[in-house]
């Protein structure tokens, strides 16, 4: 069966931009096909490739463009929609350049890039959990609740365990109440 996808027709090899798109699209989601990307990964891609610089292009711009190009009701954008988004963002990022030049410049930022996983653990299956289980971010007594590997210590980690015996703290007669009740 001739299974020529549209992408293999318009370019002999998958473009570097498309490769980068695929890498970011599947970031943190092993089940993703890589043919479309979520807003979160799109934003990550824009940030890490330098398309979003926080000045000319902010995260808000990226979100707006993402929602503008995606199919109504969809949660992801395809590579074609991504290209539309880049056309919008490139002219903001490279003010004063012609749209075509700006687009090439933006693609220049993206080519050959892949998601950096600096400081993130490889287990990014359950989104958002790695933030919650990163002890280096814990402050105060919370860090005592875990050992170095991040395993909970249970009650042992809570030094000042509450005395729930019903007696006033440090009461001399604690435990002397008649046990037959």
N, C-alpha and C positions, 0 to 999 in steps of 0.2 A: 504494500500500500504506500503510495507516495505521501509521506507525512511531512511535507514541507511547511514549516511554520513561517509566518510572515517575517520573522526576524532573520531566518536564514536566507530569505530572498533579498531583503534590502541591504544585507552586508554579508560578505563571504564568511567572515568570522564574527563571533559575538563581540561587539565592541567592548572596549575596556570599561566604558561607562556602564554598559549593561551588566558586565561581570560584577562591577562594584555594587550596582543596584541589587543583583541577586544575593551577594554576600550580606548586604545590610538587611535585605528582605527576610532572610532566614535566621538572622541574628536572634538568639534567645528563644527560637521556636523551631525545634528539630523537625516538626511535622510540616513546616511551611514549604510550599513548592518553590518559592523564590520568584514566582511570576508576578506577585503583587506584594505590596509592603504596607504595614500599618503606619498610622500617623506617628507613633512612638519611634519606630525604626527610621521613618523618613526624616523625622526631626533629628535623630541621632546622626544620620548620614550627613544632613546639612551642617550640623554642628562640627562633626569630626573632619569633614572635608573642607571646612572653612567657608562654606556658602553662607552660613549664618554667622555673622561676625559680631552680633550684638549691637551694632550701630546702624549700618545701612539696612541690614536684614536681621530682624529679631525673631525670637521664637514665636511671637505672635504672628508675624508675617508668614512664617513657615506654616503655622497652623491654618491661617486663613487661606493660603494658596492650596494647601492640602485639601481642605474642605471644598474649595472652589472647583478643583479639577476632578475630584472623585465622583463616581456615579452616585446619584441620589440613593441613600439608603445603604450604600456599601460602607464597609469599615476599612477598606484598603484601596490602594491605587495600583494600576497596572504600570508597566514600563512606559507605555504610550502616554498615560496620564502624568507620569513622572516627568516625561519630556516637556509636557505642557507646563507643569509646575516650574520646571527649570527656566523655561522661557519667561515666566513671570518674575522669578526671583533674580535672574541674571541681570536684568536691566536695573533692578534696585541696587544690586551689589556693585555692578560696574557702571556707575552713572557716567554718562558722557560717551560711552561706547555705543556703536550700532548694535541692534539686537543680535545680529548674527555673530559679531565679534564677542559680545558679552556672553552669548551662549557657549561659544568655543572656550572662552576663558573659564566659565563655570565648569564645563566638562573637563577642562584641564585640571581643575582642583580635584575632581572626583576620580579621574582615571587612576587605576591601579590601587585605589584605596580599599581597605577592608575594615570592618568594625574593630576598634581597639578594645581589648578587654582589660584595660589597666585597672587594677584594683578590684575587678569584679571576679567572682568565682565562676567556674565553668558551669555550675549547675544553675542555669537561669531558666529552668523550666517553669517554676511557679513565679510568675512575674511579681516583682516588688518584694519578694521575701528576702533576697540577699541583703537588702538595705536593713531589714529588721533584725537579721541574724549576724550582722557585722559587729563583733564586740568592740572593735577599735573605736566605734562611734559611741559606745556606751559611756555614760558618766556616772559618777556617784556610786551608790551601793549596788546599782544594777550589774556592774561588771563583776561583782562578787558571785553572782548567781551562775556563772559559767566558767568552765575551765578553758585553757588556751585553745583547745580544738573547737570550742563553741558548744560543747555538750553541756546541758543544764546540770547543775549539781544538786538540784532538788533542795530540800530543806537545809542541807549542809552549807549551802552558799549564803544562807541568811543567818548571819552571826547572831544578831539580836532577835532570837526567836521569841515570839510572844508567849508569855506564860498564860495559857488559857485555863488554868486550874480553877479559876473563880476566886482565888485568894488574892489579896493585895500583894503587889510585888514584894519580895523578900520578907514575907510574913513568916515568923518563926514556926507557927503551928501548921504550916502548909502540909496537906496530906494526912492530917490527923483526924479529919472529919470521919465520923462513923460510917464505914463502907457498906453497911447492911441495907441502905436504902436503895 
